[in-house]
Amino acid sequence: MRTVLMVAEKPSLAQSIAKILSRGNMSSRKGLNSACSVHEYTGSFLGQSAHFKMTSVCGHVMTLDFIGKYNSWDKVDPAELFSKAPTEKKEANPKLTMVKFLQVEGRGCDCIVLWLDCDKEGENICFEVLDAVLPVMNKPRGTERTIYRAKFSSITDTDICNAMNHLGEPNRNEALSVDARQELDLRIGCAFTRFQTKYFQGKYGNLDSSLISFGPCQTPTLGFCVERHDKIQSFKPETYWVLQAKVNPEKESSLTLDWDRVRVFDREVAQMFLNITKMAKEAKVESVSKKEKVKQRPLALNTVEMLRVASAALGMGPQHAMQIAERLYTQGYISYPRTETTHYPENFDLKGCLRQQANNPYWAETVKALLSEGINRPRKGHDAGDHPPITPMRAATEAELGGDGWRLYEYITRHFIATVSADCKYLQTTISFSIGPERFTCVGKVVTSPGFTEIMPWQSIPLEESLPHCEKGDLFPIGEIKLLEKQTSPPDYLTEAELITLMEKHGIGTDASIPVHINNICQRNYVTVESGRRLKPTNLGIVLVHGYYKIDAELVLPTIRSAVEKQLNLIALGKANYHQVLEHTLDIFKRKFHYFVDSIAGMDELMEVSFSPLAATGKPLSRCGKCHRFMKYIQAKPSRLHCSHCDDTYSLPQNGTIKLYKELRCPLDDFELVLWSSGSRGKSYPLCPYCYNHPPFRDMKKGMGCNECTHPTCQHSLSMLGIGQCVECENGVLVLDSTSGPKWKMACNKCNVVVHFFENAHKVRVSPETCELCEAALVDVDFNKAKSPLPGDETQHSGCVFCDPVFQDLVELKHAAMRHPMHRGGQGKRQGRGRGKGRRPGGRLNPKKPKDKMAALAAYFV
C-alpha cells in the first residue's frame, strides 16, 4: 500500500480538507512541533488503495535573509547589499521547526499532494515544502510521477473532491517570480533603509520613528498620500457665483432649477445675468424629455473591490479586512479571497451558491424570487486566470460569525446576489426652462424596476420630489431668482479606498500585498489614519517624499515599480528570465542608490527645517566618560543618549524607561550607568551606554547590559550578581536585581522570566559560595526583626534559592509584564518555586564556581 503525504497552507485547512476526503473517517494526532496536526485515513489514490497523511505548514516555511555578517548595520556598507552580499533561505519561524516536522512526516512516503493556496505565494511554498521532504521520501521507480498539485478555490465538498480527481503539477515559474520579488525587496529595501536610518537618526532627535524605511512599493504608496497633501496645501480657494431660480408650478409647491452655465467667476458678469433674468416674470418650458435609463448591477467581487468597500463602507482597515476574509475562507464560508478576476467561468454553479442563501431571513425573499423567476448571467468582467470572484459558499448567521466577520460576510453575500439580479431601471425626466435669455434645467428620476438595489439598498436611486406634468410652451410663475456666492474647496486627504484604487491603477503591489504596504506606512509613522479612514501624512512622511522628489523622483513615482511588477509577471508566465530580470533591476537601483547617497544633502536641507538636531533635543541625564559633560537623553523613538561635545550617539534598550543609576560609573570607561526598566511588574537592569554599544569583551555582543557583562570584579556584572541557570530558557542566567528591594527579584538576562523572592528583606546579597546540589550561587538574606519570615525569629540566613527548604515558600516564578526585542525565549506559562530549579534535567549545570570566576565564565560562554 502506498503512503501519500498531503500538505495544506494552514492547520485549519488541513483538517477541513481531510474531513471532506475521508468523509469524516480519520484519526488525528499532534505533530512534532505541536502547531500542526496530522490527519490519517485509508482511501483510493489513482485507482490504488493508499494510506493518506494530511498535514500543513503555517504559511511560508523559509524566508530570505543575508548571511550572518551582512546583517550587521555597523560593519557593512549598504551599497554591498545590491550584489556582493550573499543571501540564504532560513526557516521563517525557527521555533516551529517546520523543516524537521515535514521530514519526520514525509519519511517513507511514496507520493506528495500539495494543497497550498492557489496563488503565486502558494506555488512558492510548494517548492519550499518539496525542498524539505523530497530527500527523505521513497525514491520513484523509473519515470513514476510522485509530485502532484491540487487546484481549488473554496473549501466545499464539490471543489475539494474535484481538485483531488484532477491533480496537476506545481508551477516553477510562478514560484520563481515570488523569489525574485523577495530578493529585490530585501536588497533594495535594506540598502536604502540602513543608509537613511543611520544618516538621519545620527543628526536629528525628534523624528519619532525607530526605522526610516524605504520599500519599492511602500514608498510610492506614501507618495500618493503626500501628493494629495501637497494639492491641499497649495490650493487657493476661488470665489464664484451661481444663479438659482425657483418656479411655482402650483400655489403651494416650488421647484428649484439648475443654471445651465453652472457658475461664473466674475461678480459683475453674474450680476448682469441676475438683472437680465429678473426682468422676466415667468419661466417658459422649452422642452420635456423622458428617457428610460439603466443602472447596471455590479461586476463580480474581486479582492481590491472588497478592500475598498471594507474601508469606505464598513470602516475596516485593509489589513484587518484581509485577515477576516482569510478566516471566513478557511472556515468554508467564502471562496478564496485573493483574486483579480471579476468574471465567473461558464461552468460555475451560480444557482447552487444562491440556494445556500434561501433560508437567511435578511435576503430569503429576494433569493427565492430569483430562483423561481430565473437568474441573470453576471456581467462579463475581467478574467485574470487565477480564481473565481469572491463568492459565499455556505449559509451563515450573525451569531456564528460575530462582529466584523458577519459584516464582511453580509456584504460579500449581498454583492453576489446583486450580480445575478436584474439591473435597476428608472425613468429620467428632464425639463428645460428659459427665463429671459438664460436656460435652466430640472431633472427628476422615478424607479420603474429596482432590480439589484433591493439587495444593495445603499446603491438605490435617491427619492426626489416628483416633477410637475408639463409640455413645451407652458409658463410657470417665478418664485425667486437669487445670486449665490460660493468658494471652490480643496480636495480631502486620500481615503484608504481611494489609495487602493490608485495602487491598483498604477500596478503598485498585488491584491495580496496592497494591505501590507498601507499598514507599513501607518506603522512607520509616515501617515496617520484620521476619521473616515483618511490618510494624513506626518511631517516625516512629507519630508521624505519631498526629499526623494528633489534627489530622484523615480524613487517615489509609481512608474519604475510598475515596470518591475510587469517583469515579475513575465517571469510567472515563463516569458522572462529570472536571473536577467533580477540583475537588470538591481543594477538600476544600485546606480540610483549611489546617486541618492551623493545627493543626500538635498534631503538634509528639508530635514533641517522640520526637525531639531540631536544637540538641541532631549534633556541632560548622565555624564559622558570621555569629556565628563552631561549627555542628553532623547525620548523620541528610538530613544538614545547624545553627547553634543563629542558628537557621539549611544543607542539604548527600547520600550521601557531610562533613569540615572545612583551616579555610579563603569570601571572600564568611566561612563555613568543608567537603569532600564519595563515597569514594577517587569524587569530592570543597569547598563553602561558605551559598553552597550561597544562590547568590551569578545564573548559579549552589542546590546548587552550589565546583567550580561563578564567583567570579573565589577559589582554590577553577571559574575557578581548571577545566581543560577534560568528555569525556562537554554542560555539564560538568573541575575539579582539589586535595585528591586524591598520587593526583591531576580530576572533572566535572556528571556522574560522573573523570580520574586524575600519580600520586605532588609538586604539581599549574592554569596561567593555555591550550592552543593545544583551549583547555583548561595544568597545571603537579612530581614528586619519585626518582619522576618525565618523560623525561630532569625533575621539572617544564607542558602540556595532553589534547594534550601527555609527559602522554599519565599520564592515565586513569574513572567515579565513586557517583552522587549532583546529578551528572547521564555514564553511558557507555568509557575514554579522551591527545589530543583537551579539546573535543567539532563542539561548542563550552571558553571559558576566560587574559587575561579573567570574560568567559570569562560566555561559558561564557550
N, C-alpha and C positions, 0 to 999 in steps of 0.2 A: 504493500500500500504506500502510495506516495504521500509525502508531507508537504503541504502548501502553506507558506508564510504569507500573511496579508497585512499590509501596513497602511493605516489611515493617518490624517494630519493631527487629530486631537483624540484624547481618550474617549470623550462622549460620542464622537462619530464612530469609532471602532466598535463601541458597544451597540449602537443603533444598527450599523451595517451587519454585524454578526448576528444580531437578533432576527433581522429580516432573512438573511441567507440560511440560518439554521432553523428557521421557523420557531424560534424560542427554545429549541432543544440544544442548549450548550452549557458547558461548565466554565466558570470564570475563576481566575486567581490573580493575585497581585504580582506584578513583575519585580525584577531585581531592584529597580530604582524607586518603587512604591508609587511613582506618579502615574505609571501606565499599567493597565491591566491586560491580561492575555485571555482571550475567549476561545475555547476549543470545541470542535464538533466534527462529526464524520459526515461526509457527503460525496457528491459526484463532481469530478473535475475533468472536463474534456472527455467525457464518456468513460472515465475510470474512477473507481472508488478511491477516496483520498481523505487524509486527516488534515483538517484546517486549523491553523493557529492565527487568530486575528488579533493584532495589537496596534499600537500607534506610536507616533512621536509627539512632541509638544512644539509644533512649529519647526523652524529651522534647526537642523542637527548641528551644523557647522556655521561659523562666522568668519569673515575675512579680517585679518589684522596684520600689522607689521611684525616682523620677528623682533625678539627681545630688545636689543639696544635702540632700535628705531622708535620705540615707544617713549623714549626719554625726550622731553621737551628741551632740556638744557644741553644735551650732548650732540644733538643732530641739527644740522642746518635744514630748515623746512624745504629748501629747494631740492634736497636729495630725495624727498619723498616721491617726486614725479617719476623717477626712473631707477635710481640706484638702490633704493630701499626694497629688499625682497619682502614679499608677503607670504602668509601661510594661512591655511584653514585651521581654526581652533574650534573646540567644542563650544557651541553657543551658550550652553549653561552647564559648566563642569559638574555642578552639584547633582545633576540628573544622571550623570554617567550614561548618556544615551547610546554612545557607540558600543560600550561594553554590554548594555542591555540588549541591543539589537543583535550583537554577535552571539550572545547566550541563546536567544530565541531562534536565531537563524541557523545555528549549527545543526548540520544533518538534514536540513530541508532540501527538497528537490526543486521546488519552483517558488517564485515570489510574485504576488499580485499587488501592484501599487495602487492604493486608494487615496492618494493625496489629492488635495483640491485641484480642480481642473483649470488652472491659470498658469502664468509663467513662473510665479514663485513656487507653485506646486510641482511643476516639472523639475525645477532646480532641486527641490527637496527629494524628489525621486532619486536623483543621481547621488545625493548625499547618503541616502539610505542604502543604495546599491554599493557604494564605496565601502560601507561598513560591513554589509552581510555577504557579498559575493565571495570573499576569500574563505569564509567558513562553511558555505553551502556545499552540498554534494556536487561534484563535477558532472556536467552534462555528458550524455553518451552520444558521441558523434556530433551531428548537427542539431540535436534536440534543443528546442526552444525552452528557456526556463524563466524568462522575464516577461511579465505581462502588465499592461496598464489599463485600469478601469476608468471609463469616461462617464461622468454622471453630473447632473445639475441640481438634484434635490434628493432628500433622504426619504423617499417613498418606496413602497414595495415594488411598484412597477419599474421605477427608474433604476433601482439598485439591481434587481433581477435582470433587467435589460442590459445593464453595464456588464454584469457577470457573463452574460451569453455572447457579448460582442467585445471581447478584450482586444486591446491594441498594443502599441509599444510606446514607451516614454519618448518625448521629443527632445533630442540633444540640443538642437538649435535654440529652442526657447530657453532651455537651462543656461546655455552659453550667454544669451542676451542678459540674463539676470546677473551672471558672474561679471560681465562687462560693466553693468551699471554699478554693482557693488564696488568694483575696483576703482572706477572713475570717481565715484562719490567719496571713497576713502582717501585716495591720493590727493585729489583737488581740495576736498573739504579740510583735511588735516593740515595741508601746507598753508593755505590761506588763514585758517583759524589759529594755528600756532603762532604764525608771524604777527597777525594783527592783535591777538590777545596779549602776547608778551610786550609788544611795542606800546600799546595804549595803556595797559594796566601799569606799566612801568613809568608812565608820565602823568596819568590822571587818577584822582582819588574818588570821584563820585559818579562813576559810570553805572554803578548799581547792576552789574551783570557779571557773574563769575566766569563767563565764557563769551568772547566776542566772536561768534561762529560765522562761518561762510559756508554756503552749500549751493551747488549748481542749480538746484530747484528752489531751495529756501530763499535765496537772495532775490531772484526775480519775483517771487511771491510777495516779499516785503516791498519790492519796487512798485508793485501795483498799488499798495496801500499808501505809500509816500507820494506817488504821482497824484492820487486823488487829494491828499492833504495839501500838496502844492497848488492844485487848482482852487481849493477852498481859500488858501491864504492869499493867492494873487487875484481873487475875484473882486471886482469893483461893481457894486450894485448900480444899476441904471434905472432912472425913473421913466415910466411910460404911462400912457393914458388909454383907457378903454371906454368906448361909448356903450352904455347899457340902456336898452329900451324895454318898456313893459306895455303890453296892449291888453285891453279888457274885452275878450270875446263875449262875455256875459257880464251882467251887472256886478256880481259878487266874486268873479274869478279874474285872475290876471295871469299873463303868460310872459315869461322873461325870454327875450330874444338875444341871440349872439351876433355880434357885428362881424360882417364878412371880412373886413380889413384886419380883424383880430385886435391889433394895437398900433399905436403910433408913439414915437419917442420925442415928438416936438409939441410942446404945450400949446403954442399958438395955432398950429395946424389942427390939433384936437379941438380947440375952442371954436375954430372956424366950422368944423364938421358939426359940432353941437349946435351952433347958431343956425346952420342950414336946416338941420333936421327939426329944430324947434319950431320952424315956420310952418311945418306940416301939422295938420290937425288929426289926420287919420293914417293908418298903415294899410297899404294895399297888398293883397295876396297876389304874388307874381306867378307862383307855380306850386303845385302839390304833387309830390311823387311818393309812391308806395312801392317798396321792394321787399321781397321775402329773402331774408339773409340766414346764413348758417354759421353757428359757432361749432367748430369741429371738436369731436371727442379727443382726449389726449392720446399721444403716442404711448406705446407700452413703456413700462418704467425701467430705466437703467440706473446705475449707481449714482452718477453725477446728479441726475434729476432728484433722486431720493435724498441725497445730501442737501441739495438746495432747499427742498421743501422742509426737511427736518429742521434746518437752521431758520428759515424765514417764517414758517407757519407753526412749528412745534417748539421752537426755542431751544433746540438741541445743537450743541457743537458738532462738527463733522466727525471728530474722533469718537465722541460718545455715541453718536448715531450709528457709526460703523460697528462699534462693539456690540450694540443691541441687535443690529441686523445679523451679525455673525452668530449671536446666541440663538436668535429665532431660527436661523438656518440649521444649526447643529441639533436643535430640538425637533426639527422636521416641520416647522410651521410655514416657512417660506423657501423658495428656491434659492440657488447660490446668489449671494448679494453683490458679488463683484462682476459686473458685466457692462460692456459698452453697447450692447445690442438693444434696439428698440423695435425689433421685428420678430413676430412669432413664426417658427417654421410651420409649413403646411400640415405636418402630421401631429402638431401639438394638440393635446387633449384639452381644449378650452372648456368644453361642456363638463368634463369630469371635474376640473378645478372649480367650476361655477356651482356644480351640485353640492360640493362640500360646504358651501356657504348658505344653503337653502333654509337652514334652521336658526340662523342668527337673528335675534329679534330686531337688530338695527337695520338690516337690509334684506330680510327674508322675502318681503312682498316684491321688491324690485327684482330679486333673483328668480323667484317663481314665475313672475311675469315674463322675464327674458327667456326662461327655459320653455315656457308654453308657446310663446309667440315666435321663438327662434332668435338666435343671437346674431349680431352683426360681426363680420370679419373685422379684426382690428386693422387700423390704418397701416399702410406699408411704411415701415420705418427703415432704420439703418441696420444692416446685418454685418456685425464685426467678426462673425465666425467663431465667437467664444462660447457664451452660454445664452440660453433663452432669457428674455426680460425677467425682472424680479416679480414673482407670482406667489400668491398664497397657496400652500399645498394642502393644508388641512384646517378645519374649523378650530376656533379658539374662543375663549371668553375672557373678559376683563379680569376675573378672579384668577384664572390660570396664569396670565402673563404679568398682570400688575403694572401700574405706573407707566413709565416711558415705553416699556415693552409693548403694552397694549396700544398706546397712542401711535407708535410706528406701524404696528401690525394693522391697525384700523385704517391708516392712510394707504398702506400697500394694497389692502383688500378693496377699499373704495376705488382706488385708481384702477385696479384690474377690472372690476365690474364696469367702470366707466368706459374702458377700452372696447368692451363688447356691447355697449349700449348704443342707442341711436344718437346722432348729432342733435344739438339743440337748435330749434328753428324759431325765428321770430320775424315779425313784420316791422320794418322800419319806415316810418312816415317822416318826410322832410318837407316843411313848408317854408317857402322863400317869400319874404316881405320886402316892400320898398317903402321907405319913409323919406319923402323928398327924393334926392338923387342917390341916397345911400341904401345899401342892401343889408338885410338882416335875415337870419335863419333860425328855425326852431326844429329840433329833432325829437321824435318820440319812438319808443320801442314797445311792442306788445308780443309776449311769448305765445307762439302757436303750438309748439311741442317741446316740452322741457328736456326730453332725451336724457343725456348723461348727467345734467345738472341736478336731477333728483337725488343721485347718489353722491354728487360733489356740490352741495348747495353753495359753497363759497365761490363757485365758478358761475353761478346763475346770473342772468341778465337783471340788473337792478330795477326795482319797481320805480316807474316815473309817472308824473301826472299825465293823464290821458290828454291828447291834443283835441282841440275842438274840430268838429266836422266843418270843412270849408272848401270852397272852389276858387279857381282863378278869377280874379277881379273883385272878390269880396273885400269889404272895407271894415276895419276894426278901429274903434276909438283908442287913441294913445293914452295910457295911464300916466307914464312919466318917461322922460329921457334925461339921463344924467351922465356926467363925466366922472369916471373912477380913476383916481391916481394910485398907481401901484409901483412896486420895485421888483426888478429881477432878483432872484435869490440864488445863493451859491449851491452847488451840489452838496449832498451829505457825505459823510465818511462811508467807505465801502462796507456793505454788509458781507457776512460770510458767504451768503448765497451769490452775491454779485462777484465776489472774489473767485468762487468755484467756477462760475461761468467764464471769467477771464482766463483762468488757468486752463480750462478745457479748450477754449478758443485758440490759445497760443501754444498748446501742446506742452504745458509745464506739468510734469508728473503724470501718473497714471490714475485710473479710478481707485486703485488701492492705496497710492501714496499721497494723493491730494490732502486727505485729512491730516496725515502726519506732518506735511510741510506747514500747514496752517497752525497746527498745535505747536510746532517748533518755534515759530516766530513769536507766539504768545509766551512760551516758557522762557525764551531768551530775553524777555523784557524789551522786545523791539516794538510790539504793539500791545495795546490793552483792549479788552472786549468791553465796549460800552453798552448802554441799554439798546434794545433792538438788535443785539448781536452785531453791532457796528465795530469795525476795527480801527482804532485811533493810534497812529504811530507815536512812539515815545521820542524824546529828544535824541536818544542814542540811535534809534532806528532811522530817524530823519537824517542825522549827520552822516551815518554810514552810507546810506543810499546817495546822498549828495556828493559824498567823497568818491564813491565808485563812478558816478557820472563825470566828475571832474577829472579822474585819472583815466578810466577806461569804461565807457558807457556799456560795452558789451558784457561786462561782469554782472550787470543788473538788468539789462534788457532781455526779454524772453527769446530773442531770435536765436542766439547761439545754443541755448539748451534745447529749443525746439528742433534744431538741426541734429543735435546729438540724439534726441529721442527717435527721430526718423531713422538714423543709422542703427540704433539698437533694435528697432522693429525689423529692419532689413536682416540683421543677424538672426532674429527669431524666425524669419521666413526662409533662411538659408541663402539669402541673396547677397550677403556681405561677409567678409572675412573678419572673424572675432579679433585676431591679433592686429590686423591693419587698422580697424576702427579704434581699438584701444591706443595703439601707438600714435595715430594721427591726432586724436582728441587730446591725449596727454601732452603732445608736442605743442599744440596751440595754447593750452592752459599754462604750460611751463614758461612760454615766452611772455604770456600775459602776467604771470606771477613775477618774473624778473622786472618787467616794466612797472608793475604795481609797487614793488619794493623800492625801486629807484625813484618813484614819484610820490612816495608816501607823505612827503612834506605838504602836498596839496590837501590831503585829508586832514593832516595835523592842524592846518590853519583853521579849518572848520571846527575841529575838536576844541581848540583853544577858546573859541567864542562861547561854546556851550558848557564846557566842563572845567573844573578847577584843577590846577596842577597839584601833584601829591604834596608838595611843600606847604600848600595853603589849605590842606584838608586835614580833618581829624583833630584829635586832642592829645596833648602830651601824656605819655603813660610810663615808659620805662627808659632807663639810660642805655645808650649805645656803649659797647665795650671798647670801641676804637677811639671815639672822640669824647666819651663821657658826657655828652649832651643828651637831652631828652629826645626820644623818638616819639613820633606821633602815631596813635592807634587810629586806623581808618576802618570804620564800622561797615561802610557800604560794601556790598559783595564784590569781589572776595575780600574778606577782612584781612588786613595785613598791617605791619609796622613799617614806618618810613623814617629814615634819618636824613633830614634835609642837608645837614652839614657834610656827611659822607656821600650823599646821593645814593643810598642803598635802600632796597626794599626787601622785607623779610615776610614770606608767607606764613600763615598761622592755620591751625585746625579750624574748620568751618562749623557752622550750625551749633554754636554754643556761645558762652560769654567768656571774655578775657579780662583779667584784672591783674594788678601788680602782686607779686608773691613775696610779701614781707620785706621787700627791698633786698632780698638775698641775691648773690651773684654766682654765676657759673665759675668753677675753679679753673676752667680751661681757657676762657676768652674774656672774662670779666663783664659779660653782658648781664643785666638784671633779669632774673627769671620772671616769667608770667605764669598765671594759673588759668588753664582752660577747664570749663565746667559745662556739663549738659543739664545742670539743674540739681536740685536737692535729692531727687529720686534717681538721678543718673550717676555718672562717674565723673571724676575730675583728676587732673594730673598737672604738675608743673612742667615747664619746658623752657629751654634756652633758645631765644629766637635765632641765634647764629647756628647752634648745633642742629636745630630743627631743619635748617636749610642747607647746612654743610656738615654732614655726618662726620664726627671726629675720629671714629674708629672704623676699621674695614668691615667689621661684622654688623655695622649699622646702615640703615637706608635713610634717604631723605624722608622727612615727615614723621620722625620718631621723637617722642618726648622723653623726659627724664625717667619715666616708668619703663623705658626700653633701653636706656643708656647703660653701657657696660663699663663705665668708669669704676675702678676698684675701690675708691675711698670716698667719693662724693656722697654726702648724706642723703641726697635726693634720688640716687641712682637705683637701678634694678638690683645691683649687688648688695645694697644696704637695706632695701625695703622689700625685696622679693621674698615671698613666703613659701609658695608651693605651686606645683603644676596645676593649670586650670582644670576644673572638673568637667568641662564640656568640650573645649576645642583642643586640637592636637598640639599646637605650638605655644599656647599662651602660658603666662605665669601670673599668678595672683599677687598683686603688689599692694602693700598697705597704703591707704590714702591718709597721709599724716595730717591733712587739713580737716578731716571729717569729724573730729571729736565735737561734742560728746556722743554723737551718733556714729560711732566708728564703723568703717567698712574697708574691705579690700576689693580691688577690681582687677579683672583680667586685662593685660596690656594688649590683647589681640581682639577678643570678642566682647560682647556686651554683658558678660556675667558680672554680677556684683554680689559680694557676700557681706551681709550686715552682721556685726558682732559686738559684744561687750558694750551695750548701750549704757551711757552715764559713767563709763570708766573715766578716771582722772587722767590716766596716761596709758598709752599702748606703744610698746617698742618691739622691734624685731631683734631677737637674740642672735648672737653668732653661733649658738648651739643648734643641732638638728635633731629631729625625731628619729629614734632607732627603728621604728616600724616603717615609716613612709618617707623618711629623709626630707620632709618639709622643715623649714626653719621654725624654731620654737618662738613663742610670743610671750613677752613679759607684760602682765596687765596689773595696773594699780587702780583700785577703786577707792572712793570716799567711804569712810566707815559707815555712814548713815545709809548709803545706797548699795552696799556690797551684796551681790547675789551668791558670793562664795560661801561654802559650808564653814561652820564654826566661826562666823564673824571675821574670817580672814579678809584682809584688804589687798593682798598681793598674791599672785600665782604665776608660775611660768610653766607653759606646756604647749602641746601641739594642738592647733586649731581643729585638726581632723580626727586625732586619735584620743586625746585626753578626755576621759569621762566627765571631768569637772566642767569642761567647756562645752559639753555636748548640747545642752539646751540653750546655749548663748549664741549659737551660730545659725544664720538663716540665708539660704541662697536665693537671689532674685536676679532679674534681668534689668539692665539699664533702661530707663524710660525712653531714651532717644538713641537711635542708631546714627553713627557717623561713618562716612565713606572709609575712614581709616580703620574702623572696627570691623574685623572680618569674623565670620562664623558665628557660633553661639545663638542659633535660632530655636533651640529646644525650649520646652516649657516646664520641664519637671522641676520640682522643688527638692532640695537635698540638704542634709545637715548631718553633723555627727561623724561617726567613724568611717575610716577607709576612703576618704575623699582626697587624700594628698597625692595619690597616684592613680593611673588608669589601669584597669585589669589587663594584663598581657602587654601593657605599654612600657615605655622607658621610664624609669624612676626620675624624679626631679634631681638633677645632678648637683644641687647646691650643697657643698661640703664646708664645714666650719674652718678647717685648717688652711686650705689653699683656694681662696675665692677665684683667682684668675684662672686656675686650672679648671675649676667648676664651670666658669663662664665659657671657657673655650670649648669644653665638652658640650655645653648647652647649645651654643650657636653653631658648632661644627658637626 
